[in-house]
Amino acid sequence: MSETNIQIVTIIILGLLGLIGGIAAIRVVLTSSILKGIVRHYCLCIIISSSLINLSHLFWGAPRALWSSLSKYDVLDNTIGFIAFTSVSVMYIAKILLAFNRFMAISWNGAYYRSLEKVQFIQYFLLIAYSVIMSAPMLFPGFRVIWVNDGKSFWFIEDSPNAELYMNITQPWAAYFVIAICTSLDSMTFFLIKKRIMVKI
C-alpha cells in the first residue's frame, strides 16, 4: 500500500471515529443536567466544530485525495475548506472561554462568576468576533482554502506572499496560545478545587 493510500485510509478511519464520538458527545451535552447555559453552548461549539472538521475530511478530503478528477471543483475546495478552518477558530476561542468560565466558577467562591453570567453577550461577541476575524481573509483571492494532493493530502491556503504567515497565525500559533491559556486556567482551577476539598476534609 502506498503512502498516499495509507493517508487516505487514516483520514477515513479517524474521520468516522471522530464523527461517531461527536454525535455521542452532542447527545450527552444536550441531556446533561449539569451543563447549562453558556457553558453548554461552549461545549456544543467545541464538539460541533470538531465534527465539522471530521466531516470535511471524510466527505470531501478523502474523495478529493482518491480521485484527481475532483480537482476541477475549486468552489467545493474553497467552501468546505473554509468551513473546516473556520471550525478550528470557533473551537479555539470556545475552549478558552470555557476554561475561563470554569476558573471563575471555582475561584473567589464563585462571586465573580455570577457577575460574569450577567454579561454573557460579551462572551458571545468574543466568540463570534474572533471566529470572523480569523476566517474572513479566506473569502478573498490568495487566502482561499485548497486541498493539497501531491502525496500529502491536507487543507492549505492558496500560494500568495502572506498566505503562510496567515496560516501560521490562525492555526499552529493560535493552537499554542490556546494550549498555554487553557493549561494555565485549568491548572489553577484544579489547584483551587483540591484546596477546597482539603479544607472540607
N, C-alpha and C positions, 0 to 999 in steps of 0.2 A: 504494500500500500504506500502510495506517495505521500510526501509531507503535506501537500495540499489537501488530499483526501482525509488525512488524519485530522487536520484542522477543521474541515467541514463536519466530520463525524463528531468531533468535540463540541463544535458550535451547536449541533442539533441536540446532543445529549444534555449538555449544560442548559441549553435553552428550554428544553422540555422539563427538566428538573426544576429550574427556576420558575417556570410558569406554573407548574403544579403547586410548588411551595407558595408562590404568590397568591394563588386562588385560595389556598387553605388559610394563609395568613390574613387575607381580607375578611374571610368568614369569622375568624377568631376575633379580630378587632371590632367588627360590627356587632358581634354578640356579647362582647365583654361588658361586664357591669362595672369594671374598674376604669377602663379607658373611656373618658368622656370629654366633650367639649373640644377645645383647640388641640389638646394632646392627641385625641383620637384622629383629628384631621391631619396632624403631622405624621402620625403612624401610617395613615392611609396614603399620604403623599409619597412617603418613602417606599411603601410596598407597591403602589400602582406604578410609580416611576421605574422601579426595578423590573416590574413585569413588562412594561412597555419596551424597555431596553432588550429584554429577552425576546419579546415578540418581534422586534425589528430585526434581530439577528436570525431568529428561527424562520420567519416567513418571508424575509427578503434577502438577508445576508447570505444564508446558506444556499438558496436557489441561485442567487447572483454569482456566488463562487463556483457553483456547479455548471451553469450554462452561460457561456460568454456571450451568447446572442442577446441576453437581457441587458447588455451594456448600453444598448441604444435608448433605454428608458431613463434618461437623465432626470426627468421630473420626479420619478419614483425614488431614485437615488437621493436627490436633494430633499424631498419631503420626508421620507422615512428616516433618513439620517438626521434631519433637523429634529424630528420627534425624539430620536434616541439621545442626541446631545442635550436637548432641552430638558429631557427627563433627568439627566445627570445633574444639571444645575438645580432643578427643583429638589432632587434628593439631597444634595449637599446642604442647601440652606435649611431644609426641613430638619435635617439631623442636628444642625447647630441650634436651631430654635427649640427643638425637643430636649436637647441636653441642657439648655439654659432653663427651660421650664422645670425640668427635674431638679436642678440645683436650687432654683428659687423656692420650690415646694418644700424642700427639706431644710434650707438654711433660715436662720432667724425665726425658727418655729413657724415658717410659712407666712409671716406677717406681710412681707412684701409681695408674696405670690398673689394674695387676694387683690392687691392694688394692680398687679400685672394683668389679672383677669379682666379688669375694667377697661383696659386699653388694648384689647385683643386686635382691634383694627390696625394698630401699628405693626403688630406681628404679621398680620395678613399682608399688609402693604410691603413689608420687607421681603416676605416670601415671593410675592408677585414681582416686585421691582427687581430683585436680584436675578430672578429667572429671565425676565425680559431683557435686562441689560446684558447678561451673559450670552443670550441666544439671538438677539436682534441682528447682529452682524452677519449671521448665517443666511439671512434672507437676501443678501446682496452679492453680486458677482465678485469672485476672488476669495470669498469666505464660505461659499456653499459647500455642503457636505457631499462627499462622493464615496463610493465603495472601491477600495483598492484591492485588485486581484494580484496578478504577477506573483503568485505563490505566497502571498501574505494574508489576504482576506481580512480586512478590517475597515472601519469607517475612518475617514480623514477629511481634511479641508482641501479645497482647490489650491493649486500652486499659485501663490502670489507673494509679494515681498514680506508682508506682515502675517501671513497665514500661520506659520509655525509659532510665532510669538503668541498670537491669539489662542491657538490650540493649547499651548503650554499654560497660559493664564487660566483658561476656563476648565481645563481637565486635570493634568497632573499637579500643577501648583495649587490649584483650588483644593484638590484632594488632600494634599499635605497639610494645608491650612485647616481643613475640616477635621482631619485626624488629630492635629495638635489641640484645637479648641475643644473638641468633644472629649478627648482623653483627659484634658485638664479639668473640665467641668465634671465629668463622671467620676474622676478620682476624688475630687473634693466632696462630691455627693456621697460616694461610698464611705469616705472618712467620717462625714457627719452622721450618716446612718449608723455606722459602727459605734461612734461615740455616744449616740443617743441610746443604743441598745445596752452599752456597758453601764451607762448611768442608771438605767432601769433595773439592771441586774444587781 
